[in-house]
């Protein structure tokens, strides 16, 4: 049976800019992340994140 990719959109905070890491709201540990369109983010910036399992979380942009 093939494993389905699960995606959930949420918010988080950038904890490292290079390499990019985010702490998703409700989590206590940062995880590596990818960006949409290669955009750069700064530490402490609030972002919208698509959590993808088993792929790296994808930062969609600044939280609105």
N, CA and C atoms as a LAMMPS dump frame, in Angstrom:
ITEM: TIMESTEP
0
ITEM: NUMBER OF ATOMS
192
ITEM: BOX BOUNDS ff ff ff
-5.0000000000000000e+02 5.0000000000000000e+02
-5.0000000000000000e+02 5.0000000000000000e+02
-5.0000000000000000e+02 5.0000000000000000e+02
ITEM: ATOMS id mol type element x y z
1 1 1 N 0.841 -1.172 0
2 1 2 C 0 0 0
3 1 3 C 0.892 1.242 0
4 2 1 N 0.643 2.193 -0.918
5 2 2 C 1.435 3.421 -1.03
6 2 3 C 1.097 4.377 0.098
7 3 1 N 2.128 5.058 0.584
8 3 2 C 1.936 6.031 1.656
9 3 3 C 1.489 7.35 1.053
10 4 1 N 0.401 7.895 1.555
11 4 2 C -0.143 9.145 1.074
12 4 3 C 0.575 10.32 1.705
13 5 1 N 0.804 11.385 0.931
14 5 2 C 1.409 12.589 1.475
15 5 3 C 0.327 13.384 2.188
16 6 1 N 0.605 13.742 3.437
17 6 2 C -0.325 14.527 4.236
18 6 3 C 0.143 15.975 4.261
19 7 1 N -0.755 16.931 4.047
20 7 2 C -0.421 18.35 4.087
21 7 3 C -1.43 19.089 4.949
22 8 1 N -0.887 19.942 5.837
23 8 2 C -1.718 20.767 6.701
24 8 3 C -1.107 22.158 6.745
25 9 1 N -1.909 23.199 6.563
26 9 2 C -1.383 24.558 6.614
27 9 3 C -1.544 25.119 8.019
28 10 1 N -0.485 25.777 8.507
29 10 2 C -0.477 26.35 9.847
30 10 3 C 0.462 27.548 9.859
31 11 1 N 0.771 28.061 11.03
32 11 2 C 1.704 29.171 11.161
33 11 3 C 2.877 28.753 12.027
34 12 1 N 3.948 29.524 11.943
35 12 2 C 5.127 29.227 12.733
36 12 3 C 6.061 30.422 12.764
37 13 1 N 7.229 30.208 13.368
38 13 2 C 8.225 31.262 13.511
39 13 3 C 9.559 30.766 12.969
40 14 1 N 10.233 31.603 12.195
41 14 2 C 11.544 31.26 11.669
42 14 3 C 12.535 31.272 12.831
43 15 1 N 13.26 30.166 13.025
44 15 2 C 14.239 30.086 14.109
45 15 3 C 15.677 30.135 13.588
46 16 1 N 15.866 29.911 12.294
47 16 2 C 17.178 30.005 11.654
48 16 3 C 16.946 30.38 10.197
49 17 1 N 17.742 31.348 9.713
50 17 2 C 17.574 31.798 8.331
51 17 3 C 18.421 30.996 7.353
52 18 1 N 19.598 30.524 7.788
53 18 2 C 20.479 29.764 6.9
54 18 3 C 21.204 28.694 7.697
55 19 1 N 20.816 27.451 7.602
56 19 2 C 19.721 26.939 6.784
57 19 3 C 18.373 27.298 7.415
58 20 1 N 17.351 27.364 6.579
59 20 2 C 16.021 27.74 7.051
60 20 3 C 15.45 26.671 7.963
61 21 1 N 15.044 27.107 9.168
62 21 2 C 14.361 26.235 10.118
63 21 3 C 13.193 27.002 10.706
64 22 1 N 12.102 26.291 10.978
65 22 2 C 10.921 26.912 11.57
66 22 3 C 10.445 26.105 12.766
67 23 1 N 9.81 26.82 13.686
68 23 2 C 9.12 26.17 14.796
69 23 3 C 7.638 26.378 14.529
70 24 1 N 6.954 25.312 14.205
71 24 2 C 5.521 25.373 13.922
72 24 3 C 4.789 25.637 15.237
73 25 1 N 3.751 26.459 15.204
74 25 2 C 2.981 26.752 16.415
75 25 3 C 2.559 25.46 17.097
76 26 1 N 2.82 25.383 18.402
77 26 2 C 2.476 24.201 19.173
78 26 3 C 3.634 23.222 19.306
79 27 1 N 4.691 23.404 18.511
80 27 2 C 5.862 22.53 18.581
81 27 3 C 6.902 23.131 19.521
82 28 1 N 7.829 22.304 19.973
83 28 2 C 8.894 22.786 20.837
84 28 3 C 10.265 22.669 20.181
85 29 1 N 10.324 22.03 19.011
86 29 2 C 11.585 21.795 18.324
87 29 3 C 11.508 22.368 16.91
88 30 1 N 12.589 23.023 16.489
89 30 2 C 12.657 23.554 15.124
90 30 3 C 12.894 22.417 14.141
91 31 1 N 12.444 22.608 12.914
92 31 2 C 12.688 21.613 11.88
93 31 3 C 13.132 22.326 10.607
94 32 1 N 13.943 21.656 9.774
95 32 2 C 14.348 22.252 8.495
96 32 3 C 13.118 22.489 7.634
97 33 1 N 13.211 23.499 6.765
98 33 2 C 12.072 23.818 5.906
99 33 3 C 12.565 24.242 4.531
100 34 1 N 11.682 24.177 3.565
101 34 2 C 11.939 24.653 2.211
102 34 3 C 11.101 25.916 2.004
103 35 1 N 11.441 26.692 0.972
104 35 2 C 10.679 27.909 0.702
105 35 3 C 10.017 27.85 -0.658
106 36 1 N 8.956 28.571 -0.786
107 36 2 C 8.278 28.731 -2.063
108 36 3 C 8.984 29.858 -2.812
109 37 1 N 9.423 29.629 -4.016
110 37 2 C 10.091 30.624 -4.866
111 37 3 C 11.434 31.1 -4.316
112 38 1 N 12.066 30.367 -3.392
113 38 2 C 13.392 30.725 -2.903
114 38 3 C 13.472 32.021 -2.122
115 39 1 N 12.359 32.484 -1.593
116 39 2 C 12.329 33.731 -0.832
117 39 3 C 13.143 33.597 0.459
118 40 1 N 13.762 34.696 0.915
119 40 2 C 14.544 34.7 2.152
120 40 3 C 13.687 35.192 3.323
121 41 1 N 13.945 34.636 4.509
122 41 2 C 13.211 35.01 5.716
123 41 3 C 14.2 35.318 6.824
124 42 1 N 13.769 36.07 7.834
125 42 2 C 14.638 36.452 8.939
126 42 3 C 14.192 35.757 10.224
127 43 1 N 15.142 35.583 11.139
128 43 2 C 14.852 34.945 12.427
129 43 3 C 13.779 35.755 13.157
130 44 1 N 12.794 35.052 13.694
131 44 2 C 11.706 35.685 14.43
132 44 3 C 10.505 36.05 13.573
133 45 1 N 10.643 35.956 12.266
134 45 2 C 9.537 36.306 11.363
135 45 3 C 8.433 35.264 11.45
136 46 1 N 7.189 35.726 11.52
137 46 2 C 6.026 34.84 11.543
138 46 3 C 5.672 34.479 10.106
139 47 1 N 5.493 33.186 9.852
140 47 2 C 5.257 32.709 8.499
141 47 3 C 4.106 31.708 8.447
142 48 1 N 3.555 31.562 7.259
143 48 2 C 2.572 30.519 6.989
144 48 3 C 3.339 29.316 6.456
145 49 1 N 3.052 28.15 7.015
146 49 2 C 3.802 26.946 6.692
147 49 3 C 2.841 25.834 6.272
148 50 1 N 3.198 25.119 5.21
149 50 2 C 2.484 23.896 4.865
150 50 3 C 3.315 22.739 5.391
151 51 1 N 2.789 22.044 6.386
152 51 2 C 3.469 20.886 6.959
153 51 3 C 3.16 19.714 6.043
154 52 1 N 4.214 19.078 5.522
155 52 2 C 4.056 17.991 4.552
156 52 3 C 4.763 16.761 5.095
157 53 1 N 4.07 15.675 5.145
158 53 2 C 4.653 14.44 5.632
159 53 3 C 4.616 13.426 4.496
160 54 1 N 5.711 12.893 4.037
161 54 2 C 7.046 12.865 4.646
162 54 3 C 7.998 13.942 4.141
163 55 1 N 7.569 14.937 3.372
164 55 2 C 8.45 15.968 2.821
165 55 3 C 8.701 17.077 3.843
166 56 1 N 9.766 17.883 3.605
167 56 2 C 10.044 19.019 4.477
168 56 3 C 8.88 20.002 4.47
169 57 1 N 8.651 20.69 5.603
170 57 2 C 7.64 21.732 5.619
171 57 3 C 7.981 22.793 4.564
172 58 1 N 6.986 23.432 3.993
173 58 2 C 7.169 24.438 2.959
174 58 3 C 6.666 25.771 3.481
175 59 1 N 7.578 26.763 3.579
176 59 2 C 7.195 28.101 4.01
177 59 3 C 6.545 28.786 2.817
178 60 1 N 5.276 29.186 2.981
179 60 2 C 4.502 29.788 1.898
180 60 3 C 4.681 31.29 1.819
181 61 1 N 5.016 31.943 2.929
182 61 2 C 5.184 33.385 2.956
183 61 3 C 4.938 33.925 4.345
184 62 1 N 4.97 35.226 4.461
185 62 2 C 4.784 35.887 5.74
186 62 3 C 3.341 35.718 6.193
187 63 1 N 3.162 35.491 7.498
188 63 2 C 1.828 35.294 8.059
189 63 3 C 0.992 36.55 7.823
190 64 1 N -0.245 36.342 7.427
191 64 2 C -1.128 37.493 7.209
192 64 3 C -2.27 37.478 8.195
